[in-house]
């Protein structure tokens, strides 16, 4: 998700559609939050 966000951010900045820039920024932020915040607890469960 972070990679897709960066790609859309670059395309939006270079080509010009503002919606691509905003969408890339949102995807980048959501991807970073999902990487750094443990969802479902911090313990790893192995079954």
Secondary structure as the mmCIF struct_conf table of DSSP 4:
data_model
#
loop_
_struct_conf.conf_type_id
_struct_conf.id
_struct_conf.beg_label_comp_id
_struct_conf.beg_label_asym_id
_struct_conf.beg_label_seq_id
_struct_conf.end_label_comp_id
_struct_conf.end_label_asym_id
_struct_conf.end_label_seq_id
HELX_RH_AL_P HELX_RH_AL_P1 UNK A 2 UNK A 15
HELX_RH_AL_P HELX_RH_AL_P2 UNK A 18 UNK A 36
BEND BEND1 UNK A 37 UNK A 37
HELX_LH_PP_P HELX_LH_PP_P1 UNK A 38 UNK A 38
TURN_TY1_P TURN_TY1_P1 UNK A 39 UNK A 40
BEND BEND2 UNK A 42 UNK A 42
#
